[in-house]
Amino acid sequence: MRWGDTVGPDHYRMHVSDEGPPYVQLSYHWWLTWTNGRPGDCRAHISVTGPGLQSHFDESKFDACWGDGSMRSDPGRTGTRIYNPGVYTISVDLDIANGQTMHTSKQFTVDPA
C-alpha cells in the first residue's frame, strides 16, 4: 500500500487526506520464479475490482517482467486510489513473448479511516 495504514496481511485502513476523502493507494511488487529457465519478456494485464471500483491497466509492450522475474507498479502510472471500504481483488494476467500465459489473483480488505 502506498497510501494507507497496514492492519495485517492483505488488510489495510484508509488514511485521512488533506486533499479530500480518505483513501488507500494501491501499488504492488512481485517476483516470478521460472522453473525451466526464463521463457521471455512479458506483457501484463492488471485489474482491481471491488465495491464501486473496476480499474484496469494494460502494458502495451513486452517489458513488464524484468531479467530477474520481478515486476512492480509505477504508482504515477498504475496507482489505484480506493475510496470505499470492502473486499477487493487484484488479478494479473501475463502474456509471455513465447506464447505462454499466466494468471494469478489475490484478495485484500480495506477498512474505513
N, C-alpha and C positions, 0 to 999 in steps of 0.2 A: 504494500500500500504506500503510495507516495504522499497522500494527504489523508490523515485519519489516524485513529488510535488502534493498536492491536489489542484485542481482548484475549485471544487464544489462537490456536492453529485454525486457519481459514475462517476467522471470526474477527470482525472489525467494528469500530464505533465511529460514527460521523464526527467530524471536527467542526467546531463553530468557526465561521469565516467572517472577516470584516467586510467582505465583498458581496455577501448575500446569504442565502440559506446554508445550513450545514451540509457537508458532503464528504465523501471519500473519493480519492482519485486513484484509479487502478493503474498499476504498472506491473510488469512481470519479467521474469528471467528464468530460463531453464536450460538444461543441457540434455542433449540426445546422446545415447550410448549406442554406437553401431556395433553389432555383434559379429558381422562378417566384413569388416572394413567399411570405410565411408563410401556410401553409394553416390554421392554427388551433391551439388548445391540444391537448395530447396526454396520453394515459394510458399508463404504462409497465408492462410485464410483464418482470421480470428473473429469470433463473435462473443459478445457478452449479452446475456438475456436475464431478465428478472422483472420485478414489479415496475411497470411503466418504462422499461428500457429495452431497446434492441439496438445494439451497437455492432457494427461490422467493419473490419479492416482487411483489405486485400493487398498483398505485396504484388507489384507488377513485374518484378524481375526475380530471377533465381538467385537471390542474395540474402535470404533470411537465415540460413544456417551457416555459421562460421566454421573455420577449419577444425576447431575442437568440438564442434557439435553444439555450441551454445547459441542461445537466441535471447534477445531482450527487447522490450518495448522502448521506444523513444517517447516519453510522456507528451512532448510537444506535438508529436505526430499521431500517436495511437492512444494517448491517455484518455480514459473514460471517466467522467465525473458521474458519481452515483448520488442521487438526491433522495431516494426513497429507501427506507429500511426494508429488509426482507432477505430471501434466499436467492442468490444469483448463480448462474452457470457460465463459466468461460469454456469455450470449445475451440480447439485448434486443429485444423486440417492442413497437412503438408503435402504439397506436390513436389516430388523429388525429381531432379533432372533426368534420372534414368528410367522414369515412368512409374516408380513405386509411389504409394500414398501411405500416409499415417494419420491417425485420428486419436485425440485424447480430449477429455473434458474433466472439469473439476468444479465442485460447488463451494461457495463461501457465503457467509452470513454477514449482513450489515445491520447494526443496531442504530437507533436514533441517538442523537447527541445527548 
